[in-house]
Amino acid sequence: MRIAVVGATGMVGRVMLQVLEERNFPITEIIPVASERSIGKTIEYKGKEYKIVSMQDAVEMRPDIAVFSAGGETSKQWAPKFAEVGTTVIDNSSAWRMDPDRPLIVPEINADILTTNDKIIANPNCSTIQLVMVLNPLHKKYGIKRVVVSTYQSVTGTGKDAVEQLNGEIEGRDVAKVYPYQIFKNALPHCDVFDEETGYTKEELKLTREPRKIMRVDEMNITATAVRVPVQGGHSESVNIEFENDFDLAEVRKLLSEQEGIIVQDNPDTNTYPMAFYSEGKDDVFVGRIRRDMSQPKTLNCWIVADNLRKGAATNAVQIAEYLVKNKLVG
């Protein structure tokens, strides 16, 4: 099993290598791929040094799986080239997510649709993944009519330059700004670029469109506001869910606690609730502050938190790869 990690020196790429190692993914050869300035340098995996190669060299090596985290334009250019030589691509960018011919996968929800013919598989947006992990079991039981989600997203979602901006501002250093304003002591209602037609940001539009595709629900109404906050790791979401059918809170907690990949943290008596700080380095999605919306019937409020670099990106991609191997869809 030969695995290429495209974008191996980036923030998500490094976490992908870490997750592959932690989960003891069955690799016979790791092929690290990065930009031209990194070619020839080395990365370490399981105590061994591996030389970083070019994109073309990686294609010619015909890996079984290529996990991409190198941006949308790179993916559009190179994912088809890997697919042409028989490699299955798992792409972390937004390039293929809403392509009707490409599966958009959260393994706990819809990996069953994957076949050997799927050579380019899209990894969803980080905020989408943790949202649908909670929405899906609730939708199956109660039927969702409408979702209102507000996100509180960490700077790691933007990348290492954003982390440097935050840390530089905390330390009082003069640093290059990734955001249009300072992020330290601030909250920016501005994740990704604005869509001229709707006034929403692209991040907000991802949150409204991707869940429908993953959950195979065309009619679910979703609206989103995405906010960047001065947190270094972990995305948080305040979510309001209106159902077709009424629910019991104890049953909701039980449903969620029985869902693979979800941990319920919900005890106001002990101040137990999910926090970004404690999600860092963990693969689960955490949900708490589970309560009725007192302003209208059949409506639930909750708070969802996950490490955006792990379940929101690297771990979800590796879980897709694990499913492919387990079900003999690659290799």
Secondary structure as a PSIPRED ss2 file (coil, helix, strand):
# PSIPRED VFORMAT (PSIPRED V4.0)

   1 M C   1.000  0.000  0.000
   2 R E   0.000  0.000  1.000
   3 I E   0.000  0.000  1.000
   4 A E   0.000  0.000  1.000
   5 V E   0.000  0.000  1.000
   6 V E   0.000  0.000  1.000
   7 G C   1.000  0.000  0.000
   8 A C   1.000  0.000  0.000
   9 T C   1.000  0.000  0.000
  10 G C   1.000  0.000  0.000
  11 M H   0.000  1.000  0.000
  12 V H   0.000  1.000  0.000
  13 G H   0.000  1.000  0.000
  14 R H   0.000  1.000  0.000
  15 V H   0.000  1.000  0.000
  16 M H   0.000  1.000  0.000
  17 L H   0.000  1.000  0.000
  18 Q H   0.000  1.000  0.000
  19 V H   0.000  1.000  0.000
  20 L H   0.000  1.000  0.000
  21 E H   0.000  1.000  0.000
  22 E H   0.000  1.000  0.000
  23 R C   1.000  0.000  0.000
  24 N C   1.000  0.000  0.000
  25 F C   1.000  0.000  0.000
  26 P C   1.000  0.000  0.000
  27 I C   1.000  0.000  0.000
  28 T C   1.000  0.000  0.000
  29 E E   0.000  0.000  1.000
  30 I E   0.000  0.000  1.000
  31 I E   0.000  0.000  1.000
  32 P E   0.000  0.000  1.000
  33 V E   0.000  0.000  1.000
  34 A C   1.000  0.000  0.000
  35 S C   1.000  0.000  0.000
  36 E H   0.000  1.000  0.000
  37 R H   0.000  1.000  0.000
  38 S H   0.000  1.000  0.000
  39 I C   1.000  0.000  0.000
  40 G C   1.000  0.000  0.000
  41 K C   1.000  0.000  0.000
  42 T E   0.000  0.000  1.000
  43 I E   0.000  0.000  1.000
  44 E E   0.000  0.000  1.000
  45 Y E   0.000  0.000  1.000
  46 K C   1.000  0.000  0.000
  47 G C   1.000  0.000  0.000
  48 K E   0.000  0.000  1.000
  49 E E   0.000  0.000  1.000
  50 Y E   0.000  0.000  1.000
  51 K E   0.000  0.000  1.000
  52 I C   1.000  0.000  0.000
  53 V E   0.000  0.000  1.000
  54 S C   1.000  0.000  0.000
  55 M H   0.000  1.000  0.000
  56 Q H   0.000  1.000  0.000
  57 D H   0.000  1.000  0.000
  58 A H   0.000  1.000  0.000
  59 V H   0.000  1.000  0.000
  60 E H   0.000  1.000  0.000
  61 M C   1.000  0.000  0.000
  62 R C   1.000  0.000  0.000
  63 P C   1.000  0.000  0.000
  64 D C   1.000  0.000  0.000
  65 I E   0.000  0.000  1.000
  66 A E   0.000  0.000  1.000
  67 V E   0.000  0.000  1.000
  68 F E   0.000  0.000  1.000
  69 S C   1.000  0.000  0.000
  70 A C   1.000  0.000  0.000
  71 G C   1.000  0.000  0.000
  72 G H   0.000  1.000  0.000
  73 E H   0.000  1.000  0.000
  74 T H   0.000  1.000  0.000
  75 S H   0.000  1.000  0.000
  76 K H   0.000  1.000  0.000
  77 Q H   0.000  1.000  0.000
  78 W H   0.000  1.000  0.000
  79 A H   0.000  1.000  0.000
  80 P H   0.000  1.000  0.000
  81 K H   0.000  1.000  0.000
  82 F H   0.000  1.000  0.000
  83 A H   0.000  1.000  0.000
  84 E H   0.000  1.000  0.000
  85 V C   1.000  0.000  0.000
  86 G C   1.000  0.000  0.000
  87 T C   1.000  0.000  0.000
  88 T E   0.000  0.000  1.000
  89 V E   0.000  0.000  1.000
  90 I E   0.000  0.000  1.000
  91 D E   0.000  0.000  1.000
  92 N C   1.000  0.000  0.000
  93 S C   1.000  0.000  0.000
  94 S C   1.000  0.000  0.000
  95 A C   1.000  0.000  0.000
  96 W C   1.000  0.000  0.000
  97 R C   1.000  0.000  0.000
  98 M C   1.000  0.000  0.000
  99 D C   1.000  0.000  0.000
 100 P C   1.000  0.000  0.000
 101 D C   1.000  0.000  0.000
 102 R C   1.000  0.000  0.000
 103 P C   1.000  0.000  0.000
 104 L E   0.000  0.000  1.000
 105 I C   1.000  0.000  0.000
 106 V C   1.000  0.000  0.000
 107 P H   0.000  1.000  0.000
 108 E H   0.000  1.000  0.000
 109 I H   0.000  1.000  0.000
 110 N H   0.000  1.000  0.000
 111 A H   0.000  1.000  0.000
 112 D H   0.000  1.000  0.000
 113 I H   0.000  1.000  0.000
 114 L C   1.000  0.000  0.000
 115 T C   1.000  0.000  0.000
 116 T C   1.000  0.000  0.000
 117 N C   1.000  0.000  0.000
 118 D C   1.000  0.000  0.000
 119 K C   1.000  0.000  0.000
 120 I E   0.000  0.000  1.000
 121 I E   0.000  0.000  1.000
 122 A E   0.000  0.000  1.000
 123 N C   1.000  0.000  0.000
 124 P C   1.000  0.000  0.000
 125 N C   1.000  0.000  0.000
 126 C H   0.000  1.000  0.000
 127 S H   0.000  1.000  0.000
 128 T H   0.000  1.000  0.000
 129 I H   0.000  1.000  0.000
 130 Q H   0.000  1.000  0.000
 131 L H   0.000  1.000  0.000
 132 V H   0.000  1.000  0.000
 133 M H   0.000  1.000  0.000
 134 V H   0.000  1.000  0.000
 135 L H   0.000  1.000  0.000
 136 N H   0.000  1.000  0.000
 137 P H   0.000  1.000  0.000
 138 L H   0.000  1.000  0.000
 139 H H   0.000  1.000  0.000
 140 K H   0.000  1.000  0.000
 141 K H   0.000  1.000  0.000
 142 Y H   0.000  1.000  0.000
 143 G C   1.000  0.000  0.000
 144 I E   0.000  0.000  1.000
 145 K E   0.000  0.000  1.000
 146 R E   0.000  0.000  1.000
 147 V E   0.000  0.000  1.000
 148 V E   0.000  0.000  1.000
 149 V E   0.000  0.000  1.000
 150 S E   0.000  0.000  1.000
 151 T E   0.000  0.000  1.000
 152 Y E   0.000  0.000  1.000
 153 Q E   0.000  0.000  1.000
 154 S C   1.000  0.000  0.000
 155 V H   0.000  1.000  0.000
 156 T H   0.000  1.000  0.000
 157 G H   0.000  1.000  0.000
 158 T C   1.000  0.000  0.000
 159 G C   1.000  0.000  0.000
 160 K H   0.000  1.000  0.000
 161 D H   0.000  1.000  0.000
 162 A H   0.000  1.000  0.000
 163 V H   0.000  1.000  0.000
 164 E H   0.000  1.000  0.000
 165 Q H   0.000  1.000  0.000
 166 L H   0.000  1.000  0.000
 167 N H   0.000  1.000  0.000
 168 G H   0.000  1.000  0.000
 169 E H   0.000  1.000  0.000
 170 I H   0.000  1.000  0.000
 171 E H   0.000  1.000  0.000
 172 G C   1.000  0.000  0.000
 173 R C   1.000  0.000  0.000
 174 D C   1.000  0.000  0.000
 175 V C   1.000  0.000  0.000
 176 A C   1.000  0.000  0.000
 177 K C   1.000  0.000  0.000
 178 V C   1.000  0.000  0.000
 179 Y C   1.000  0.000  0.000
 180 P C   1.000  0.000  0.000
 181 Y C   1.000  0.000  0.000
 182 Q C   1.000  0.000  0.000
 183 I C   1.000  0.000  0.000
 184 F C   1.000  0.000  0.000
 185 K C   1.000  0.000  0.000
 186 N C   1.000  0.000  0.000
 187 A C   1.000  0.000  0.000
 188 L E   0.000  0.000  1.000
 189 P C   1.000  0.000  0.000
 190 H C   1.000  0.000  0.000
 191 C C   1.000  0.000  0.000
 192 D C   1.000  0.000  0.000
 193 V C   1.000  0.000  0.000
 194 F E   0.000  0.000  1.000
 195 D C   1.000  0.000  0.000
 196 E C   1.000  0.000  0.000
 197 E C   1.000  0.000  0.000
 198 T C   1.000  0.000  0.000
 199 G C   1.000  0.000  0.000
 200 Y C   1.000  0.000  0.000
 201 T E   0.000  0.000  1.000
 202 K H   0.000  1.000  0.000
 203 E H   0.000  1.000  0.000
 204 E H   0.000  1.000  0.000
 205 L H   0.000  1.000  0.000
 206 K H   0.000  1.000  0.000
 207 L H   0.000  1.000  0.000
 208 T H   0.000  1.000  0.000
 209 R H   0.000  1.000  0.000
 210 E H   0.000  1.000  0.000
 211 P H   0.000  1.000  0.000
 212 R H   0.000  1.000  0.000
 213 K H   0.000  1.000  0.000
 214 I H   0.000  1.000  0.000
 215 M H   0.000  1.000  0.000
 216 R C   1.000  0.000  0.000
 217 V C   1.000  0.000  0.000
 218 D C   1.000  0.000  0.000
 219 E C   1.000  0.000  0.000
 220 M C   1.000  0.000  0.000
 221 N E   0.000  0.000  1.000
 222 I E   0.000  0.000  1.000
 223 T E   0.000  0.000  1.000
 224 A E   0.000  0.000  1.000
 225 T E   0.000  0.000  1.000
 226 A E   0.000  0.000  1.000
 227 V E   0.000  0.000  1.000
 228 R E   0.000  0.000  1.000
 229 V C   1.000  0.000  0.000
 230 P C   1.000  0.000  0.000
 231 V C   1.000  0.000  0.000
 232 Q C   1.000  0.000  0.000
 233 G C   1.000  0.000  0.000
 234 G C   1.000  0.000  0.000
 235 H E   0.000  0.000  1.000
 236 S E   0.000  0.000  1.000
 237 E E   0.000  0.000  1.000
 238 S E   0.000  0.000  1.000
 239 V E   0.000  0.000  1.000
 240 N E   0.000  0.000  1.000
 241 I E   0.000  0.000  1.000
 242 E E   0.000  0.000  1.000
 243 F E   0.000  0.000  1.000
 244 E C   1.000  0.000  0.000
 245 N C   1.000  0.000  0.000
 246 D C   1.000  0.000  0.000
 247 F C   1.000  0.000  0.000
 248 D C   1.000  0.000  0.000
 249 L H   0.000  1.000  0.000
 250 A H   0.000  1.000  0.000
 251 E H   0.000  1.000  0.000
 252 V H   0.000  1.000  0.000
 253 R H   0.000  1.000  0.000
 254 K H   0.000  1.000  0.000
 255 L H   0.000  1.000  0.000
 256 L H   0.000  1.000  0.000
 257 S H   0.000  1.000  0.000
 258 E C   1.000  0.000  0.000
 259 Q C   1.000  0.000  0.000
 260 E C   1.000  0.000  0.000
 261 G C   1.000  0.000  0.000
 262 I E   0.000  0.000  1.000
 263 I E   0.000  0.000  1.000
 264 V E   0.000  0.000  1.000
 265 Q C   1.000  0.000  0.000
 266 D C   1.000  0.000  0.000
 267 N E   0.000  0.000  1.000
 268 P H   0.000  1.000  0.000
 269 D H   0.000  1.000  0.000
 270 T H   0.000  1.000  0.000
 271 N C   1.000  0.000  0.000
 272 T E   0.000  0.000  1.000
 273 Y C   1.000  0.000  0.000
 274 P C   1.000  0.000  0.000
 275 M C   1.000  0.000  0.000
 276 A H   0.000  1.000  0.000
 277 F H   0.000  1.000  0.000
 278 Y H   0.000  1.000  0.000
 279 S H   0.000  1.000  0.000
 280 E C   1.000  0.000  0.000
 281 G C   1.000  0.000  0.000
 282 K C   1.000  0.000  0.000
 283 D C   1.000  0.000  0.000
 284 D C   1.000  0.000  0.000
 285 V E   0.000  0.000  1.000
 286 F E   0.000  0.000  1.000
 287 V E   0.000  0.000  1.000
 288 G E   0.000  0.000  1.000
 289 R E   0.000  0.000  1.000
 290 I E   0.000  0.000  1.000
 291 R E   0.000  0.000  1.000
 292 R E   0.000  0.000  1.000
 293 D C   1.000  0.000  0.000
 294 M C   1.000  0.000  0.000
 295 S C   1.000  0.000  0.000
 296 Q C   1.000  0.000  0.000
 297 P C   1.000  0.000  0.000
 298 K C   1.000  0.000  0.000
 299 T E   0.000  0.000  1.000
 300 L E   0.000  0.000  1.000
 301 N E   0.000  0.000  1.000
 302 C E   0.000  0.000  1.000
 303 W E   0.000  0.000  1.000
 304 I E   0.000  0.000  1.000
 305 V E   0.000  0.000  1.000
 306 A E   0.000  0.000  1.000
 307 D C   1.000  0.000  0.000
 308 N C   1.000  0.000  0.000
 309 L C   1.000  0.000  0.000
 310 R H   0.000  1.000  0.000
 311 K H   0.000  1.000  0.000
 312 G H   0.000  1.000  0.000
 313 A H   0.000  1.000  0.000
 314 A H   0.000  1.000  0.000
 315 T H   0.000  1.000  0.000
 316 N H   0.000  1.000  0.000
 317 A H   0.000  1.000  0.000
 318 V H   0.000  1.000  0.000
 319 Q H   0.000  1.000  0.000
 320 I H   0.000  1.000  0.000
 321 A H   0.000  1.000  0.000
 322 E H   0.000  1.000  0.000
 323 Y H   0.000  1.000  0.000
 324 L H   0.000  1.000  0.000
 325 V H   0.000  1.000  0.000
 326 K H   0.000  1.000  0.000
 327 N C   1.000  0.000  0.000
 328 K C   1.000  0.000  0.000
 329 L C   1.000  0.000  0.000
 330 V C   1.000  0.000  0.000
 331 G C   1.000  0.000  0.000
